[in-house]
Amino acid sequence: MPPQVRTAVIPAAGLGTRLLPFTKAVPKELAPVLDLPAIHYVVKEAMDACIQHIAIVTSSGKGALQEYFKPSDEIDRLLRARGMNTVADEFRQMTERLTFSYPVQARQLGLGHAVLCARDAVNREPFAVILPDDLLVSDEPVLAQMLHAWQSNPGNYVAVEEVPTERISAYGVVDPLPGGQIDSRTYRLRGMVEKPPAGTAPSNLGIVGRYILMPEVFDALAETRPGAIGEIQLTDGIARAMAHTPLFAYRYQADRYDCGTPLGLLHASLSLALRRADTAEEVRRWLRDLE
Ligand code: G1P
């Protein structure tokens, strides 16, 4: 039985340039998706997968993230007075079941570097990484789906989905080992590449922002030099760790929304509103009116 995965690292130190000018004043991770900040959903996903410690990698000017997760009796009272008991209960659970730490990434050198900045917070145990831009909506949280696979075959895991050819170059792309499929969702890999030039992708399976990693990956990240777009890439660090740690891709089951762009946020908000009994009808009416 492998050790438990207790920590989820959430890289949130980026400048959020795709959401400027909003991000001039507010961290992009606090942009609302319907009625909750994007980062609230991913912290809830981690909590539902029995994670106990959330390490949010931040940078200067992003203090509002710490403010958001600070327990507050006054906000608890206000939420309940407005009938928002579910959210109040979620905050209470977060306070009771999670500890938060805030490692700092002083310079934006890439996603791999951001994860390396959480090394001391993780403390030589297997850990999860969650990219808050990727909102995944499913009955069983994707992180929990991956943890089940990881418990049967420990190693480094990346979540993947099928991506159309014309968009694959924006992703990390996995290279499955021939004959290495373990079950309908899990593939053993022989490599992966970050943002492959058009026409060179090794498969149509693009990496999406959920990872389960062994602590040795930190040594690999410390040795990883800048790669695609001049940044220290997480994909390259994990690929490097293949020398000693088996690598798997997990093809998850969920709907995915990109909360890193204005249109993606709108798409996510609309989709969540259409799923909810108290908002669906009104939103459907608006959409009909707009046709
Ligand atoms: C990051 C990762 C990439 C992954 C993507 C998923 O890229 O580096 O491997 O496919 O997230 O959202 P970014 O979108 O930050 O360029």
Boltz pocket constraint, residues with backbone or C-beta under 6 A from the ligand:
constraints:
  - pocket:
      binder: B
      contacts: [[A, 111], [A, 131], [A, 133], [A, 134], [A, 170], [A, 171], [A, 172], [A, 173], [A, 194], [A, 206], [A, 207], [A, 208], [A, 209], [A, 233], [A, 234], [A, 235]]
      max_distance: 6.0
